[in-house]
Amino acid sequence: MARTRYKISIDLYADGDEWELKQFKDVSDALHTRSQERDRLVKVVASHLDSLACEYSISSSSHDVSLSDEEQTLFHRLSQEENKKEEAEREEYKKISDQLGIKRAIWSMEHKLLHQKEPAFKGLLEVIYDGHWGEAGAVFEAVADPTWRDLFQVADRLISKSGDDHHVFIEAFLRRGDKLKLCTGS
């Protein structure tokens, strides 16, 4: 069985000099044939490097390798465990979504947030959804001390009111004073 091992190298540039940062040698256990996950890792590394306020470049490459029978067995067992965990998370998300009566919206934020009972934001807020592809223009809804589940429901209603069937993935809520902007993607 062949597996792909990804090697990610990072070069930092400061004052015209090039420095090689530690090269990450084997991240294949989490990234086998998963280019999206590899790309996510690159984005995480990039965001951390952005905080250093320096120029950088990141490249990643893949190499096929062979696994021993023992490694194949272990990999298969870990893959099955990971699949079971992902399936359980999907079922839990579906259960919450059904309980809340969600019709259109899809929660793209951290799923753990939907289990928090305390308010996500304090105070009386106006949730605003604009900049979407729907014909309704900006749509609003007032909410007080909302939990993340409350915001999931509000977002679902605002997405439905907007008429935008394309941007249904809830990506963020940005607070400015007593306004809370709903950010979605497709």
N, C-alpha and C positions, 0 to 999 in steps of 0.2 A: 504494500500500500504506500503510495507516495503522499507526502504532506508538503505543504508550502511553508517555508520559514521566511519570515520577513525581517529584514535588517533595515533599521531606520538610522540614518546618520544625520547629524545636525551640525551645521557650521554657523558660528557667530561671527559677525563683522563689527569691529569697533575701530574707529579712527583709521579706516582703510586697511587694517590688519585682519587676517583671517585666523580664527582660532577654531580648532576642532574640539567640540564638546564630546563627552563620553558617547561612544556608539553603543546602541542597544542591540545586543547580539541575538537573543532568541526570544521573540515574543509570539512565537507560532502557536503555543498552546491555546491562546485566546483568539487567534486570528486566522486559523486554518481555513483557506478558501473563502474568506469573508472580507472582501475588499471594502465593504462599507464600514466594518469595524476597524480595519486598518486605517481608513480615511478619518474615522472619528478619533483614533489615537493620534494621528498627525495633527488634527485640529486642536486637541487638548494640549499637546506639546506646544503647538504654535501659540495658543492663548497664554500659556505660562511664559513663553519667550517674549510675547508682546509686553508683558508686565515688566520686563527688563529694559524696555525702551531702547533696543538695539536692533540693527538689521540682522536678518538671518535667512537661511534657506534650508529647506527640509526636503530630503529625497527618500524614497523607499523603493526597495526592490524585492523580488521574490525569487526563491530557489527551491526546486523540488528535491526532496530527500527521501530515502527509504527508511521504513521503520521495522524494528524487530517484531517478532510475534508478540512478545511481552508488551512492547510499546503500543502495538495495534490494539491489543486487548484492553489496555488501560485507556487508550484514547477512545475506544468504542464505549466503554463503561462511562467515562466522563461525558461523552457526547449524549448518551442516553439520559444521564442525570440532568444535564443542562437542558435537554429537550423537555423533560418532565417539569423542571422548574419554570421554564418559559410557558409551557401549557397551563400550569397552575396560575401564573400571573395573568395570562390572557383570560382564563375563566373568572378570576377575581375581578378583573377590569370589566368584563361583560356583566357580571353580577351587579357591580356598583353602577354602571351605566344604565342598566335596566331598572334598578331601584330608583334612580334619579329621573327616569323618564326621558333620557337623552335620545333625541331623534336624529340630529345631524352632526353635532360637534364630536371631534375626536381629541382626546386628551394627549398632547405630545409632551407635556411637562413631566417631571418626575412623578411616577405613579404613587410613591409613598406619601405624597402630599394629600392625596385623597383619603388617607387614613387619619389625618390630623383632625382633632376635634376643636382646637382653639381657633379663633379668628385668624385669617391670613392677613387681614388689614383691619385696623381699628377705625371706628368712626363712620359717619354717614358719607357714602361715596356715590359718585355718578360714574357708572361704567359706560365707556364710549367705544363704539365700534365704527370706524370710518376707514376710508382708503381701501375698501373692498371692491369687488367686481359687481356687486349687486346694484340694482336700480334704485334702491330705497334711499341712498345717501347715508349720512351719519345716523346711527340709531343709538338710543340711550336707555339706561335703566338704573334706577336708584337702588342702593342696597346698604344695609347697616351692619357693621361688624361681620362681614361674610367669611365663612369657612371656605376652603378650597372647593368643597363639594357645592356650596352655594354658588361660587363663581363658575363652576362647570355648568350648572343649570342656567345661570344668567347668560353665559357665553352661547349656549345652545339656542336660547330664545333670540338673542341678538343676531346670531348667524342666520336663523330662520327668517327673522324680520328683514334682514338685509337683502335676501334673495340671492346671495352668493353661494352657489353650490360647489364652488371650486376650492375656496379657502376655508376649510373646515377644521384644520388641525390647530388646536390651541397651543401656542408657543410661549406666551408670556402675558403678564399683566403689569403695566408700567404705571406707577403712581406719581402724580404731580399734584400736590395739594389735596384737594378733595375730588380729583378726577383720577379715574383708573382706566387706562387705555388697554383694550383687548387687542393683542397681536396674534394674527393667525398666519398660517402658511398652507401650502398645498402639497 
